[in-house]
Amino acid sequence: MSVEGIWNLLLATPIGRQRAVLRLFTHDGDLHGVAASDAEEVPLTALALHGDRLTWRQSITKPLRLHLVFDVTVTEDELTGTARAGRLPATQVTGHRTGSAA
């Protein structure tokens, strides 16, 4: 399964809905990614795809300084799952692939 492409994400956080754009691409045979919001763009780390399960980590500084761990399930052009920041409750994540990352 290919997860490459541009994904529009919606995170239902305790401080309100947050939107981000995820760009997933392959470079030298490895999966890479970048997440962007209105406030900043950050690289994804520990990015892994196992079947339909996609996981990654990212650190943000806006609207709060957080280290997030994502765990989502990908079904064709949709994804659903959670993001967790330390001991905080998990946040629901949904997404839709909108195009190619090329």
Secondary structure, DSSP 4 states (H G I P E B T S, - for coil): ----EEEEEEEEETTEEEEEEEEEEEETTEEEEEEE-SS-EEE-EEEEEETTEEEEEEEE-SSS-EEEEEEEEEETTEEEEEEEETTSPPEEEEEEEEE---
